[in-house]
């Protein structure tokens, strides 16, 4: 059985985007994105809209990596030749052969450009084809219609809603909705929804 090894430097890329391991030094290139739109993580329990908050966010992400529970990436848009945001693998269970894709945020200037879909393709392909995992999970705030539509557009199947699930930074307790994609669904999605991405080298 294949396993996810946190000691490996996982770099995923195609002609459009590169995902490489997040580093503390990335604070400099991510800060302009984080503070330009202060509501970028409106539906996330974490906030990044100040230098101090972004530092804490990066520290938490890298500590989670050391603990073997999350693997964060920085997103580089090759088309615009700019860093665009961050995404992660998380809740990785080698025994159960499943993981979550999430903690994703990209600057509003990159939204609607197809960049997020490119990232999801690379992450899904790695999970199903390299790791040979059986299940990929997604979760989001039930109020976050943009995120829910994006997950559904890439083939995520709605599984249910957990009420009063997560405490937000403003004290609100959000309901969390869960989606998944299974390994036996991947080839169909790759030849349909991700057909263009699958053609990239």
C-alpha positions in Angstrom: 0.0 0.0 0.0 1.3 3.4 -0.9 1.6 6.1 1.7 1.9 9.9 1.9 5.3 10.8 3.2 5.5 14.2 4.8 9.3 14.2 4.5 9.0 14.4 0.7 9.1 17.7 -1.2 5.9 17.3 -3.2 5.9 19.6 -6.3 2.9 19.4 -8.6 2.8 21.3 -11.8 1.7 21.6 -15.4 1.9 24.3 -18.1 -0.4 26.6 -16.1 0.4 26.3 -12.4 2.9 25.0 -9.9 2.2 23.9 -6.4 5.2 23.6 -4.2 5.7 23.2 -0.4 4.8 26.3 1.6 7.6 28.0 3.5 7.7 30.6 6.2 9.6 32.9 3.8 6.5 32.9 1.5 5.0 35.5 3.9 6.5 38.3 1.7 4.8 37.2 -1.6 1.5 36.2 0.0 1.0 39.3 2.1 -0.1 41.6 -0.7 -2.8 39.1 -1.7 -3.9 38.5 1.9 -4.4 42.2 2.7 -5.7 43.4 -0.6 -9.1 41.9 0.0 -9.8 41.7 3.7 -12.7 39.4 3.3 -10.8 36.7 1.3 -11.2 34.2 4.1 -14.7 35.4 5.1 -15.9 31.8 5.6 -12.8 30.4 7.2 -12.1 30.0 10.9 -8.6 31.5 10.1 -7.8 35.0 9.1 -4.8 36.3 7.1 -5.7 40.0 6.6 -2.8 41.5 8.5 1.0 40.8 8.6 0.6 39.3 12.1 -2.4 37.1 11.2 -0.7 35.8 8.1 2.4 35.0 10.1 0.2 33.0 12.5 -1.6 31.3 9.7 1.7 30.2 8.1 3.1 29.0 11.5 0.0 27.0 12.1 0.2 25.4 8.6 3.8 24.5 9.0 3.3 23.2 12.5 0.5 21.0 11.2 3.0 19.7 8.5 5.5 18.8 11.2 2.8 17.0 13.1 1.9 15.0 10.0 -1.7 16.2 9.6 -1.5 18.8 6.8 0.7 19.4 3.8 0.4 23.0 2.6 1.4 24.4 -0.8 1.9 27.8 -2.3 0.2 28.4 -5.7 2.2 30.0 -8.5 0.3 31.0 -11.6 2.6 30.5 -14.6 0.4 32.4 -16.9 0.6 35.6 -14.8 4.0 34.8 -13.4 2.7 35.6 -9.9 2.1 33.8 -6.7 -1.7 33.5 -6.2 -2.4 31.9 -2.8 -2.3 28.6 -1.0 -3.9 25.2 -0.8 -3.4 22.0 1.2 -3.8 18.3 1.6 -5.1 17.6 5.1 -6.5 14.9 7.4 -4.4 12.4 5.6 -5.0 8.8 6.6 -2.7 6.3 5.0 -4.5 3.5 6.7 -7.9 4.5 5.3 -6.4 5.7 2.0 -8.1 9.1 2.2 -7.3 12.8 2.5 -8.9 16.2 2.3 -8.2 19.0 -0.1 -8.9 22.3 1.4 -7.5 25.4 3.1 -7.6 27.0 -0.4 -7.5 30.7 -1.0 -6.4 32.6 -4.1 -6.4 36.3 -4.7 -9.5 37.8 -6.3 -7.5 38.8 -9.3 -7.0 35.1 -10.1 -10.5 34.0 -9.3 -12.6 33.0 -12.3 -9.5 32.4 -14.4 -9.5 28.6 -14.2 -6.6 28.6 -11.8 -8.5 26.8 -9.0 -9.6 24.1 -11.4 -6.0 23.5 -12.5 -4.9 23.2 -8.9 -7.7 20.8 -8.0 -6.8 18.6 -11.0 -3.1 18.3 -9.9 -4.1 17.5 -6.3 -6.7 15.0 -7.3 -4.4 13.3 -9.8 -1.7 13.0 -7.2 -4.1 11.6 -4.6 -5.7 9.0 -7.0 -2.8 8.1 -9.4 0.3 8.5 -7.3 -0.9 7.7 -3.8 -3.7 5.4 -5.1 -6.0 6.6 -2.4 -9.6 5.7 -2.4 -11.3 8.9 -1.3 -10.8 12.7 -1.4 -12.9 14.9 0.8 -13.9 18.6 0.7 -15.7 20.6 3.3 -16.9 24.2 3.5 -19.1 26.6 5.3 -22.7 26.0 4.3 -23.1 29.7 3.6 -20.2 29.8 1.1 -22.1 29.3 -2.1 -19.1 30.2 -4.3 -17.1 27.4 -2.7 -19.9 24.9 -2.8 -20.5 25.5 -6.5 -16.8 25.2 -7.3 -16.7 21.8 -5.5 -19.7 20.6 -7.4 -18.3 21.8 -10.7 -15.3 19.5 -10.3 -17.5 16.5 -9.5 -17.7 16.6 -5.7 -20.7 14.7 -4.4 -22.6 16.3 -1.6 -22.7 14.0 1.5 -24.4 16.0 4.2 -24.2 18.9 6.7 -22.8 19.0 10.2 -24.7 21.5 12.3 -22.9 24.0 14.6 -19.6 22.3 13.5 -16.9 25.0 13.6 -16.3 28.1 15.7 -15.5 31.1 13.5 -13.2 34.0 14.5 -16.2 36.3 15.0 -17.8 33.8 17.4 -20.3 32.4 14.9 -20.8 28.6 14.9 -21.0 27.6 11.3 -22.6 24.6 9.7 -20.2 22.6 7.6 -21.1 20.7 4.4 -19.1 17.7 3.2 -18.4 16.5 -0.3 -16.2 13.7 -1.7 -14.8 12.2 -4.9 -14.0 8.4 -4.9 -11.3 6.7 -6.8 -13.7 4.8 -9.1 -15.1 8.2 -10.2 -11.8 9.7 -11.1 -11.3 8.4 -14.6 -14.7 9.6 -15.6 -14.1 13.0 -14.3 -10.6 13.2 -15.9 -12.1 12.4 -19.3 -15.0 14.9 -18.9 -14.7 17.8 -16.5 -10.9 17.7 -16.5 -10.4 16.8 -20.1 -8.5 20.0 -21.0 -6.3 19.7 -17.9 -5.5 16.1 -18.7 -4.0 17.2 -22.0 -1.5 19.6 -20.3 2.1 18.4 -20.1 
